[in-house]
Amino acid sequence: MTAPTASLTVSGLTVSYGKAAVLHGVDLDVPAGTVAGIVGESGSGKTTLARCLTGQVTATGGTVTLGGQHLGPRRSVAQRRALQMIYQDPYSSLNPRLTVGQTLQELLAVHRLVPRETRRARATELLDLVGLPAEALRSRPRQFSGGQRQRIAIARALAVEPRVLVADEPTSALDVAVRATILDLFARLRDTLGVSIVLISHDLSVVAHLCDTVTVLRDGRVVEHGSATDVLRHPRQEYTRSLIAAVPRLPHPGPQEASA
């Protein structure tokens, strides 16, 4: 069972690669059990923010706080488990040599989350959470479609009972029909498990489908933030308006769309 969620707060976050600053004083607030969209062009700092949240990149300034607990550069195992990344390409993020069952049960063993005799049952439960049958445990990643592999990647992230999922362009490699099913899955996980989600995307139609709030990044700075309805229907900044104009048809924003 997933651990209770907690609010995620980012304050004044700065990240530099050498002398080049990539993020400049970024602020972000993700209330427990909500979905926060991060949007912007390529090079705006979205992926760097995701990697910083999950501890893969060290901030040069500012703070990341989860449930009132500061997450520093040296995180405990529990802190690393609390924020889990879901990558754009599920195939490259899964070990092709391991079956799905081996992938999930190895995580359960390493983190000592369930007794040995119940690991297979827990792995089956994780697959059920993402809409895959128990038979998938015996197969390897190459035997699945792109959408199914992304479901497996989500199940793997859920295995360590995170409080927050950080999804970096999780649907950009999928076709439109499959994309909708993955977004619906995220909505269901939010509703049934209470997990918070940071959804990073350049596609505003994806963000409108699922997110409660939207933060717009440009050149590593927050240029606009607010509810999905306010930002996507009544943008204040010209940059945000240009992003919206690039979307052929923008559906009504908000989490209500998730069940459509």
N, C-alpha and C positions, 0 to 999 in steps of 0.2 A: 504494500500500500504506500502511495506517495506521501512524503512528509508534508505537514501543513505548510501552506505557502506563506510568504512574508513579503512585505513591500521592499522594492529595490530602489535605492536612491543613488544617483550619481551627481556629484557636486564639483564643479570647476575642473573637470577631468582634462588633463593635458598629456599628450603622447608625442614623443619625438623619435625619429629614426636618425641617429647621428645629430647633425645640426638642423635637420629639416623637421619642423613641427607639423604634425599631421592632424592632431586634435587640439583645439584652442578653447579651454575653459568650458567644456560641454556639461550641461546640466540635464538630468533626466529623472523622472519620477514614475515608477511603475507600481501602482497599488496592487496589493495581493489579489490574485485571481483575475487579473485583467490582461488584455493584449495591447502592447504598445508597438506601433509601427514606426520604423525609422526609414526615411526615404531620402533620396538624393541621387545625383548623377554619379557615374563611375569616378572614383578619385575623391569623393566627398568625405571619406573617412568612415563609412558605414562598417566595413569589415574590420577595420582597426578597432572601432568601438566594440564590436562583438568579441574580438579576441581579448580585448582588455577586460571586458566583463567576465569572461570565463578564465582569466588568469594566464592566458597564453602570451600576452604582451604586458609589460610592466609600464604603468603610468609614470610620467615624470612629474606630475602634479595632480592635485585633487584627490577625491575619495570615492570609493565604491562601498556602499553600505547595504547589507541584506538583513532585514528584520532587526535593525538597530545595531548590528554587529559589523564592525569595520573589516573589510577584506583587503589585507595588505598584500605586498609582493610575494610573501611566503605564506601560502595558504595551507591549512590543515587538510587532511583527506576529506573530512566532512564538508569543509568549505568548498573544495574542488567539486565534490559531488553535487553540491547545492545548485550550481549553475552549469548546465550541460548544453553543448553546442550541437546543432544539427546543420550539416553542411549542404552546400549546393549540389554536389555530386555524390550521391549515396554509394555509387559503385566504388569510387576511389577511397571512400572512408571506411569501407568494410574489408575485412581480411578475406581474400578470395580462397584461401586454403581451408578456412574453417566453415563448417556447416553453421546454419543459423542457431541451432541448439548449442553447439560448442561456443559460439560467440556470446550468447546470453548467459549460459551457465558458468563460463569462465569469469565473467564480471561478478556474478553472484557469489562465486567462490572467493575471488580476490578480496571483495569487500565484506565478506562474511555476513551477507544480508539474510540468508535463510539457511537452515540445516542442509547438509548434503543430500539427504534422502528426499527433500522437497524441491530441489533445484529444477528438475525437469518440469514439475507441476507449475512452478513459478514462471518458467520460461514459456510454457503453454499459455498461462494467464496473460503474460505480456503480449504475446502474439494476438490473443483475443482482443486485447485493448485496442490494437491497431487494425483489427479487421482481417487477420490472417489465420488460416486453419493450423491446427497442431501439426499436420503433416509437413509443414514448411520447416520444422526443426531439422529434418533430415537432409535438406537441400543446401546448396551453396549459392552465394550471391548471383553468379552468372546465370543461374536457372530461373531468375525472376525478371519481370519487367521493371522499367525505371520507377514506376509508381509503387510497385511492391517493394523494391529495394529501399525506397524512401521510408516506407512503413517499417521496414526492419530497422533502419537507422533510428527511427523515432522510438521503437521498442527498446533498442539498446540504450538510448539516452534515459528512458524511463526506468530501466533496470536498477539504476543506482539511486532511485527515489529523489530526484531533484526538486527543488522549490521553484526554479525558473528554467524554462527552455529558451535558449537563444538560437533562433532559426535564421541562418544567413542565406538568403535567396533560395529557400527550400523547394520552390516550385518552378524556378526559371528553366530547368532542364527537362521539364515535363510538358506534354501537350495539354491543350486547354481543358479537355474533359477530365484528364487525370488530375490536373491542377486543382479543379474544384473539389474532388474527393479528398485530397490531402488537406485543403483548407477546412473542409467540413470536419475532418478528423481532429485538427487542432482545436476547433471550436468545441467538439465533444470532450476532448481531454481537459480543456479549461473548465467546462461545466461539470464533468463527472469527478475529476481529480482535484480541481481547484488550483491547478498549476498555472503560474503566471508565464506569459510568453512575450519575448521581445522578437518581433518579426521584422527582419531587415529586407528591404526590397526596393528595386527601382521601378516596380510596376504598381502604380497607384490603384489600379483596379483590384489587385490582390489585397492591398492595405484597406481599401474601402469595404471589401467583403467581410473582413474579420476584426479590424482593430477598434479599440475604444478610444485611443488617443493617437496622434500623429506628431512626430518630431521631424522637421525638415533640416537636413544638413547641407551646407555648401562650403567647400574648402575647409572642412574641419570645424565649422562653427554652426551653432543652432541659429537658423534664421527665422524659424516659426515653430510654434508648438501650441497644441490645444486639442480639443475633442475632434474626433474624425469628422463629425458633421461641420464644425466650425472651420477647420482647416481646409477641407476638401470642397465645401460648398461656398465658403465665404473667406477665401484666402486674403491675407493682408499684404503679402509680399509679391512683387512681380516675379521673382524666381519661382515661387510656389505656383503662381498662375501659369507660368511657362511649362512646368512639369505636368500640370493638369491638362493643359491644352494638347499635350502630346498623346493623351489617352483618347482613343476614338469615341468610346462611350463609357462614362463612369457610372457604375451602379450606385444606388443610395448607400451611403456609408453607415457603418455601425455593426455591432455584433448580431443584430437581429437577422442580418443577411445570411449568417452562417448556416441556418437550417433551410434556406431556400433551395 
